[in-house]
Amino acid sequence: MSEEPLSILTLHGTQASSCGYCGPPGGRSSSRSYISIGATPMQLSCSVYQKMIDRGWRRSGQYVYKPTMIQTCCPQYPIRLDALAFEPTRNQRKALYRFNRLMIAGEDGEDENGGDPVSKEGVKTKEQNEKGTNPKGKVKPKPRKQEFSLVDAVHEPEVAFRTEDAQPARHKFEITLESSTFTQEKFKLYKDYQFHVHKEEEKQASSFKRFLCDTDLPRTPIAYAGSPGKHLPTHYGTHHQLYRIDGELVAMSVLDILPGCVSGVYFMYSNKWEKCQFGKLSVLREAALAREMYAAGLPNLKWVYLGFYIHSCQKMKYKGDYSPSYLLDPETYEWFPMKDCTPELDKFRYACFADPSHSINELRNPNVPDIAQDDLKDVFVVERLSGSTASGGLTAVSLAEVSPRYWRVYKEYFLQTIHELGMDLSMEVFFSL
């Protein structure tokens, strides 16, 4: 197996902007501050990025950032779903069954059992009376639900999984997973979604490329211990998961597939198919993907990362509907069950789950500890780049050896980033300015 590429971060320090989560109705931004620390990777290995998101970082295109939660009006807690233990709720299964009926039979009505399939013994006949007995007076048995399989259910309407003896499907439904390349077809879907959902017009192809196509995560081969299906990804990195109905692109997930998770970056769908509840279906499908990759011999890949959970923002709270989910503690970086976090989130703006005495309602500046230069001997900053880093085109110097003047000028940048990455992870990357 080839070695992973080096990870190099160009530091931007603290960034401030207006908050987009607590603004007034009508889409205007709030005057309250959203504070984060950011960096632009020159390159970033998938394993390093996995460790970064486990400390609260996320990426947007080729920019990585971490909200300074104690200083931000609407704290953003990383949330992840245990794909192996996940059991969809009745409403989530209902959305999936309804979509499957629409694709296979062309029907989108609801059955009397709330969407769950039942065996033939559970279907009422005309001879059965309202009390549930048959003409001979025998008590009608209760409907027997089939055992639910998430993986089987999400694949049921896909043309690639339909068997020759299966009922002919009304619609041709296809799912494909590919690298995050730009196409006019994808851009058209993006413009449709932004206009109908976010009321944004005149989106440019360049912004779509920067936001959802460009990535610094390299395509790294996945070493499955077992035999993966042909539909499973062969490489870690950024992917587009495409949903097509009768050849038309109707939805797309942007996914970062990492050594420990399937991380959802963005999801969009066609307004014409809004009734399909693709938002719910995408989470079910990502959980199924994680399960299948785990079963194919990746014992660490059992999580779906759903981005940020914002308790104070109603439109972001839906992520808590998928269970069992866990939130990342902002101080210890331990994962806590969502159900244990909710009481603290109800009481405080900034909640610390590991030590509730640290939970507060007021805004505070973060406590960034000083680090003596002598303690930075294993943290490196790039002095010069020439050619490929793989062929030795990088010259770096330890922060413990930089000049006093250099340290005075850039000290704040380094201290902030090291604090948010942690010392162990800071020693795995190269910093650049």
N, C-alpha and C positions, 0 to 999 in steps of 0.2 A: 504494500500500500504506500502511495506517495505521501511525502510529508506535506502537512498543511502549510499554506503560505503565511508569511509574517503578517501581523496585524499592526497597522500604522494609523494613528489618529491625529488629525490636525485640530488643535484645540481652539475653541471659540469663547470659552469662559461663560459667564452668566448672560442669559438673554432674557429680556422682559418684553411682554406684549399684553394686549388687552385679553381678558378671559372670554373664550367663546362658549362657555358652559353655563354661565349665570346671567347672560345678557337678557334684556327685555324681549317681549314677543316681537316678531317681525324680522328676526335674523340679525339685528344690530348687535355689535359686540359690547360687552360690559366695559365700563371704565375701570373696573377692578383689575389688578395685576395678575398675570400668569407668569411665573418665574421658572426658568429651567436652565440647565447647563447643557451645552452642546458641543459636538465635534463632527468633523467630516472625515470619514475613513478614506485613506488612500487605497487601502485594501483591508479586509476584515475576515478572518477565518470564521467558519460556521461554529466551531467549538467555543471560540472567544465570544462571539455574539450570544451564544446560548448562556454563557456565564454573565454577560452584561444584562440580558433581560431578566435573569434571576436576581439582579440587584436593582431592578426597576427601570432600566433603559428600554427605549423603543427606537425604531427607525422610521423615517419618512423619506422615501427615496434614498438618496446618498447622504442623508443627515441623520445622526443618532443623537438622542437627547434624553434627559432625565428630569422630570419635574422636581423642583425644590419644594416638597410638599408642605413643610412647616411654614413656608413663606408664600404659598399660593392659596388663593381664595377657595378654589375647588380642588382639593387633593385628589390625585389619581392613583388608585391602588391597582397594581398588576393583578389580574385574575386568571386562574387556570382551572380547567376542568379535568377531573380524573376520567379519562376515556374508558378505562377498563371497568370501573365501578358505575359508570353513568347508566342510569335507567330513565329514558325519556318519560315525561309526564303524559297524562292522557291527552292533553291538548297538543303536545308535540307529536305524539304518535298519530293523532287525528289528522294533523296537517300532512304528514307523510303518506298515510293511507289514502287521503283524498287526492293528493297529487298522483299517486300510483294508479288510482282508478281513472283519473283524467287521461293519463298517458296510455293506459292499456285499453280501457273500454270507452274512452271519450266521455265519461260521466264525472261530474264533480259534486253530485249530491251527497248527503250524509246518511249513513245507515242508522238504524235504530239502536245499534250497540255503541254509538259514539265513536265510530271509526275503527274499532277493533274487529278483525275478521273472526267469524264464529264457524264452527263446524256445521254440517248439514243438519245434525240433530238439533241444533239450536235455532233453526229457522221455523217460524210459525207457519202453520197451514190453515186453510180456510175452515177446516173442521174443528180447530181448537177454539174453545170459547174464551171469553174475557177472563175467566178465572184461571186460565192456564191448564185446563184438563182436556183430554181427548174424548171422543164420543163414548168410549168404554169407561170413562170415569177415572182413568189412571192419571196420576199427577205428572204433568209435563216436566221433563228434566230441564235443569237450568242450562242455558247456552254454555258450551265449553269453548273457551278462548284458546286459540292456537298459541303455542309458546312463541314469544316475540324474540326475533333475532335482528338486531340493529343492522348488522352487515348485510344479511339477506334482504331486509326490507329496503335499504337504500339502493341496492343493485337490481331489485325486481323489475323496474320498468326499463332498464338500460338495454339497448339492442345487443350489446356485447355479451350480456348474461342471459338472454332469452334462449330457451332450448327449442328444438324443432317441434316438440309436442306441446309447447305452451300455446295459450290462446293468442291468436294474432293481435298485435297491438295496433291501436288506432293511430298513435303518433310514434315517430321514430325519435327516441330520446337517447342522446349520446353525452358521455362525460369523457373529456380528454384532459390530460395533465401535460403541460409543456413549459419550456423556459419562458422567462418574462420578456418576450420580444414584442415589439410594436407592430400592430397591423391596423389598417384603416377600419376593419370590422370591429376590433376591440375599442378603438377610439370613438366610433359611432355609438356603441353601447354606452360608453362613459359619458358622452355628451347628452344622451337621452336621460340617463340616470341623474346627472347633475341638474338638468333642467327641471325634471318632474319632481325630484325629491328635495333638492337643495335650492331650487329657484335660481340657479346660476346659468347665465347665458354666455355665448361667445367663448367657450373653452378652447384653448389652443392645444394643438398636438404636442407642442414642446412641453407644456405643463403636465400633460398626461404622461409623457415619457419620463420626465423627472420624478413624478410622484409615484407611479405604479409600474414602470418598466425598468428604469435604471437602478442598479444595485451593485454594491461592492462585495456581496457575498459570493465567493467563487463556487462553481459547480464541483463538488467533491464527491467521488464515488462512495456509494453506500455499501458496506460490507455486511450483507445479510448472512446470518448463520444458517438459515433455512432456504426454502425455495419460494421466492416472492412471485406473486401473480404478475402477468404481463402489464396489468393496469397500475402497478405500484411504481413509485419513482425510483430511478436508478442512481440519482445524485442528490446530495444535500444542496441547499441553496434556495433561490427565489423561483417560484413557479406560478403559472396562471392555470387555474382549473376552470375549464370552459364547459358550459351547459348549452347544449344545442337541442332544439325541438324542430324536427322536420328540416334539418339543415341550417336553421336560423340560430345565431348566437343570442341567447336570451338572458344569460347571467354569467358572471365571472367572479371567482375568488382569487385574490392575490395572497399566496401562502409562502411563508418562509418555513421550509422543512429543515429542521435542525437535529442534532444528535439526541436531544431529549424531548422534542415536542414537534407538533404541527402548530405553527403560530399564524393566526389570521391577521393579515395586514389591512385588507380592504375587501368589501363585497359590493357588487352592483348588479342590477337586474333591469330588464326592459319593462317599461311602464305597461306595455300590452299584456304582460303576464303577471301583473302585481297580485292577482288573486291567488297565485300559487304559494304565497308565503315563503318565498325563496330564502328570506333571512333565517327563518327557523330551520329550513331544510339544509342550509349550508353548514350550520353548526352540527347537525346530526351526521352529515356526510363527512365532516372533518374528524368527528369522533370515531366514525367507522374506519376512516383512513388510518388513524393512529392505532386502532385495534389491529388492523390487518398487518401493518408494519411491525407491530409488537409480535404478532403471531408468526411472522416470517423470520424472526430471529433477531429482533432489536429490543432487548429487555429494558432499555432505558426510555424507549419511546412510547410513553403511555399517557401523555398529557396533550391537551389542546389549550393553547394560550389565546385568550379572547381579548387581548389588549388591556385597556384600563377600565376599571370600575369606578364610577363617580357617584357616590351615594346622594349627593346634593342635586344631581341632574336627572330628572325623571326619564329622559330618553336614553340614558346610559344604564339605568338600573335593571333593564331586561336581562342583562348578562347573569344576574343572580338567579334567574329562573332555571338555569342548567345546573344540575346537582349530581354528585358532590363537587362543589367548587371551593377554591381556596384563595385567600387574599394574602399578599406579601406584606409582612410587617415592615414599616418604613425605617426602622432602626436596627433590628437584628437580622433582617432578611430571611426570617423563617416564614413558612407558609402556615396559615391558620384557617380552619374550616369557616366557610362563609357564615354559617348559622351562629358561630361563636363571636363573629365580628359585628354583626348587625346591632346588638344593644349598644356597643361603644360608639358606632357610627351614628346612631340615633341621637346621642347625647353631645357629641363633640365634632367640631369641624375637622380637626386633625386627631386621628385616633391611633394610638400605639397599642397593639394587641398583646405584645410580649410584656409590657409594663404599663397598665392603664393609668398609672400616676403621671405619665408623660403626656397624656391626652389633653389637648387644650382647644379653646375656641378662638383665641386671638391669634393674629399673625405675628410671627417672630422671625428674626434673622437666624440663619443656620449657624451652628457652632462648628466652625472649621478649624480643627487643631493645627498648630504649627508643627513642622517637621524639620528637624535639623538636617543640614546637608549631608552630614556623615551617615545618616540613616537612609539615604537615598542612593546608595552605591549600586543597587540592583534595578534601579529605574533609569531608563535610557531615553535620550532625546536625539532625534536625527540631526546630524550635522550636515550631511550631504547625500543626495540621491543621484546615482548615475547609472542609467541602464536598468536592467531587471534586478529586482531584489533577490530573485531565485539564484542568480549567477553572481551574487556578492556585490551588487551595485549600491550598497547602503553603508554609510559610515555613521556611527552613533557614539555618543559620549555619555557616561554616567552623570546623572544630575549632581552627584557628590563632587564631580570634577569640573563643573562649569564655573566660569568666572563669577566673582561676587557681584559685578555689575549686571551680568546676564540674569543672575538669580533674583536680584532686587527688582528688575524690570518685569520679569515674567513669573515671579513667585506665586502671585495670586492665581494665575491660570493653572499652574501645576497643583497647588494645594487643593483647589476646588475639585479638580478632576480626580486626583488621587483619593480624596475623601469619598467621592461618589462611586468610584470604581472599587475601592478597597485596595490595600497594599498588594495583596497576592495577585489580583488581576492586573494591577498597574505594572507589575514586573513581567507580565506576559505580552505586553504591547510596547510599541515604540511611539513616543510622542513626537509631534512636529508642530511648528508654529508658522 
